[in-house]
Amino acid sequence: MLSVGNESLHVLSVPDLRLIVALTPPLPLDLRRVVWSRDGSKLWAMGVAGRIFEWDLAVLQGEMKRLGMEWQR
């Protein structure tokens, strides 16, 4: 599940709505649309000014696991 904070996107677990990760784009994002890849490994956020941000969650999860901060899907 996804929620939008003031300056970040929050990926939440279901059903307990626990924060898994907060994704902060490098530039301000006036959010227009959010799209998940079919397999859930990528997330794209599109802003009204035409900016598109992509997060590769599989890579991010691997880096977090390496640091001992793994999350469960």
Sequence and secondary structure as in RCSB ss.txt:
>XXXX:A:sequence
MLSVGNESLHVLSVPDLRLIVALTPPLPLDLRRVVWSRDGSKLWAMGVAGRIFEWDLAVLQGEMKRLGMEWQR
>XXXX:A:secstr
 EEE SSSEEEE TTT  EEEEE  SS   EEEEEE TTSSEEEEEETTS EEEEEHHHHHHHHHHTT     
